[in-house]
């Protein structure tokens, strides 16, 4: 990191040690974000059974309930972040999403769970726009992909903790206790955060007043790099999160794993896979862009294409351990996009519109990728279950002991094919990244 990036609140120069300290705190905050977000993936089996939900309803809880309000609320929260104290904003948002996660453990119906997941989305909407805006104030452009990749390591760290801990707690004490265990600690951390992180003096960087939202949107939509990266973000969100919420079912149904085993396998595939991919993405993209600016987009584009054959193999092999090993590769390669993608979004925006540029990016990416992605995979699974069974799966298989063997076989095939077909989104995403890469030399300004 640079020895001096911005003027701190006390007028002293910001040191390398302090910058890395801030990055670490924000990465851990991002980890808490993903602990509370991803725990649902390992709890869907007992929740579905107790609340008697369909795959489509699980998809709505996993995606739409969270992502719709996460994306929409990101705009007004980003407006505040570009104008106010981002640290206090982060603290308040952390308290909201942590409290709502704990309340998920008290849900008695689909409607109640839906509302609590909406609350989680509202709180988490303030995390990344404010945090990444802070990071971009502290770190210069030529090192920003690595810094934002380090921040994004909170995704695998949080996912690993949420999935592994969630599976163990749910198996021992039930799924309701799992929500409580991961949600309540965030309330304490929210109180401590403003005493740990300082807000930099942005007037020293950019004295201009942030433009209106509409003007910011118009400017961003004129950027080909931004638009194509936003489309890529939507498609990779389907790959990383839309499919990810159904990996628990995949290991549980297709490979007969218990809740604890499923939690461990999900933690390995998503936690380790994302950690490897995000770390490599930042390092390789920063090196590539020093040779040519287009490298910031080309590195994740090639990674998406390389991961596709491994995904196909992972969904169709019969051995559960081999499936876990194979699925590590596309999970890692799909997540290479995180650091470079965020660096592109921050690089085409001014310092006074960085939070808003990310919020608009996330509005589209999350509504499509997380809002519709799980619902799409759930719907596709239900449709394929009917196709492979040759009749209405829900009508024939609900409590019909004589049809259990045929029902199980149909569900196994449906879950394999739904995830495999969804993995083809990688080709579409790579296409848009290559298009973005062509515009980067002219559009990266900060």
FILUMNU-751969 format. One record per residue (C-alpha): residue in one letter; x, y, z. Coordinates in steps of 0.25 Angstrom, whole numbers, plus 2048, in hexadecimal, padded with zeros to 3 digits. Each point is the difference from the previous one (the first is absolute). Layout:
residues N
AXYZ/...
end
This chain:
residues 446
X800800800/X80480E7FE/X80780780C/X7F780B7FF/X7F28007FA/X7F680A806/X80080A80C/X7FA7FA80C/X7F6806809/X80C805809/X8088067F5/X80B7F6801/X8047F87F4/X7FA7F27FE/X80A7F5802/X8027F37F9/X7FD7F980D/X7F3808803/X7FB7FE7F1/X8027F1802/X7F980180E/X7F48067F9/X8007F67F5/X8007F580B/X7F5806808/X7F78027F3/X8037F27FB/X7FB7FA80E/X7F48097FF/X7FD7FA7F2/X8027F2806/X7F580380A/X7F88047F5/X8027F37F9/X7FE7F880C/X7F2805802/X7FD7FF7F1/X8057F27FD/X7FC7F980C/X7F27FE7FA/X8077F77F5/X8037F580A/X7F3801808/X7F67FF7F4/X7FE7F1802/X7FA80180E/X7F980D7FE/X7FA7FB7F3/X7FB7F4808/X7FB80780C/X7F980C7F9/X7FB7F77F5/X8068087F4/X8027FD7F2/X80D8027F8/X7FB80D7FA/X7FD80580E/X80E7FD804/X8058077F4/X7F880C804/X80580080E/X80E7FE7FB/X80080A7F6/X7F48097FD/X7FD80480F/X80E804803/X8058057F3/X7F48097FB/X80180980D/X80F7FE800/X8018067F3/X7F680B801/X80480580D/X80E8017FB/X7FD80C7F8/X7FC80980C/X80A7FA809/X80B8037F6/X7FB80E7FE/X80280280F/X80E7F97FF/X80580A7F5/X7FC80C809/X8017FB80F/X8087F880A/X8017F27FA/X8057FA80D/X7F4803808/X7F87FC7F4/X8067F2800/X7FE7FF80F/X7F18037FF/X7FF7F67F4/X8077F5807/X7F780180C/X7F47FF7F7/X8047F47F8/X8057F880C/X7F4803808/X7F77FB7F4/X8097F37FF/X7FD7FD80E/X7F18027FE/X8007F67F5/X8027F580B/X7F2804805/X7F87FF7F2/X7F47F7801/X7FC8027F1/X8048037F2/X7FB80E802/X80880380D/X80D7FA7FA/X7FE8087F3/X7FE80D809/X80D7FD808/X8087FD7F4/X7FB80E7FA/X80680680D/X80D7F97FE/X8018067F2/X7FC80E804/X80C80080A/X80A7F97F7/X7FD80A7F5/X80980A807/X80C7F7802/X8088007F3/X7FC80E7FA/X80680780C/X80B7F6803/X8058007F1/X7FF80F800/X80980180C/X80A7F67FA/X8018087F3/X80380C808/X80C7F9806/X8067F87F5/X8058057F2/X7FA7FA7F3/X80C7F87FC/X7FF7F880D/X7F1801802/X7FC7F27FA/X8097F980B/X7FA80980B/X7F17FD7FB/X8047F17FF/X80580080E/X7F3807805/X7F87F57F8/X8087F5807/X7F580380B/X7F67F87F6/X8087F3802/X80380280E/X7F2804804/X7FA7F57F7/X8097F5806/X7FD80580E/X7F18017FD/X7FF7F27F9/X8097F8809/X7FB80680D/X7F18007FB/X8017F27FD/X8067FC80D/X7F6808808/X7F47FC7F8/X8037F1802/X80280280F/X7F680A804/X7F78037F4/X80080A7F5/X7FA80B808/X80C80080A/X8098017F4/X7FA80D7FC/X80180580E/X80F7FC802/X8048087F3/X7F780C801/X80280580F/X80F802800/X7FE80B7F5/X7F9809809/X80C80180A/X8098037F4/X7F780B7FB/X80280780D/X80F7FF7FF/X8038037F1/X800810801/X80B7FF80A/X8087F87F7/X7FF8067F2/X80280E7FD/X7F98087F5/X80A8067F6/X7FF80F7FC/X7FB7FF7F2/X80180F7FE/X80F7FE7FF/X7FD7F67F4/X7F48067F9/X7FA80D804/X7F57FF7F7/X7F27FE804/X7FA7F27FC/X7F78027F3/X7F27FB801/X7FD7F27FE/X7FA8017F2/X80C8087FB/X8097F5806/X7F87F57FA/X8008077F2/X80F801801/X8027F2804/X7F77FA7F5/X8098077F6/X80B7F8804/X8017F37F8/X8097FA80A/X7F780380C/X7F37FA7F8/X8077F37FC/X8067FE80D/X7F2802807/X7FA7F67F7/X80C7F6803/X7FD80380F/X7F27FC7FE/X8047F37F9/X80B7FC80A/X7F680280B/X7F77F67FA/X80C7F6800/X80580480E/X7F4802807/X7F47FB7F8/X8067F27FF/X80780180D/X7F3800808/X7FC7F27FA/X80E7FA802/X7FB7FB80E/X7F57F97FA/X80A7FA7F5/X8097FA80B/X7F47FC809/X7F77FA7F5/X8097FB7F5/X80C7FB809/X7F87FD80D/X808809809/X7FB80480E/X7FE80E805/X80E801806/X8067F97F4/X7F98097F6/X80480C808/X80F7FC800/X7FF7FD7F1/X7FA80D7FD/X80A807809/X80B7FA7F8/X7FB8027F2/X7FB80E802/X80A80580B/X80D7FA7FB/X7FC8027F2/X7FC80F801/X80D802809/X8097FB7F5/X7F98067F4/X7FE80E807/X80F800804/X8057FC7F3/X7F780A7F9/X80580C807/X80F7FC7FE/X7FE7FC7F1/X7F880C7FC/X80980A806/X80C7FA7F9/X7F87FF7F3/X7FB80E800/X80F805802/X8027FA7F2/X7F38057FA/X7F4806806/X7F77F57F9/X8067F5809/X7F780580B/X7F57FA7F9/X8077F57F8/X8057F880C/X7F27FD806/X7FA7FE7F2/X80A7F47FD/X7FE7FB80E/X7F17FF7FE/X8027F77F3/X80A7F7806/X7F77FD80C/X7F47FB7F8/X8057F27FD/X8037FD80E/X7F2805804/X7FA7F67F6/X8087F5806/X7FD80380E/X7F17FF7FE/X8007F37FA/X80B7F7807/X7FA7F6809/X80B80180B/X7FC80C80A/X80F802804/X8048017F1/X7F480A7FD/X80580980C/X80E8007FA/X7FB8037F2/X7F780B804/X80B807807/X8068047F3/X7F48077FA/X7FD80780D/X80E805801/X8008047F1/X7F3807800/X80480880D/X80C8067F9/X7F780B7FB/X7FD80680E/X80D808801/X8028047F2/X7F18037FE/X7FF80980C/X80D8077FB/X7FA8037F3/X7F3806807/X809809809/X8098037F5/X7F68077F6/X7FA80880C/X80480D807/X8047FF80E/X7F2807804/X7F87F67F8/X8077F3804/X7F57FB80A/X7F58037F6/X8077FA7F4/X8017F3808/X7F2801805/X7FB8017F2/X8097F57FC/X7FA7F780B/X7F28047FE/X8007FA7F2/X80A7F4804/X7F87FC80C/X7F28027FB/X8047F67F4/X80B7F8807/X7FB7FE80E/X7F18047FF/X7FD7F87F4/X80B7F67FF/X7FC7F780C/X7F18017FC/X8047FC7F1/X8087F4805/X7F57FC809/X7F68017F5/X8097F97F7/X8027F580A/X7F07FE802/X7FE8007F1/X80B7F67FD/X7FA7F780C/X7F38007F9/X8077FD7F3/X8087F4805/X7F57FA808/X7F68027F4/X7F5806809/X7FE80A80B/X80C7FE80A/X7F980780B/X7F37F97FF/X8057F27FE/X80C80080A/X7FA80880C/X7FE7F480A/X7FF7F57F5/X8097F5806/X7FE7F77F4/X80680B7F6/X80C804809/X80A7F97F7/X7FC8067F3/X7FE80D807/X80E800806/X8067FC7F2/X7F880C7F9/X80580A80B/X80E7FB7FF/X8008027F1/X7F980E801/X80A80580A/X80C7FC7F7/X7FA8067F3/X7FB80D807/X80E803805/X8077FC7F3/X7F78087F7/X80280C809/X80F7FF7FF/X7FF8037F1/X7FE80F805/X80F800801/X8018017F0/X7F780C800/X80780780C/X80E7FE7F9/X7FB8067F3/X7FC80D807/X80D801808/X8087FF7F3/X7F780C7FB/X80380880C/X80F7FD7FF/X8008077F2/X7FB80D806/X80980080D/X80C8077FA/X7F780D7FD/X7F77FF80C/X8087FD80C/X80380E806/X8017FE810/
end
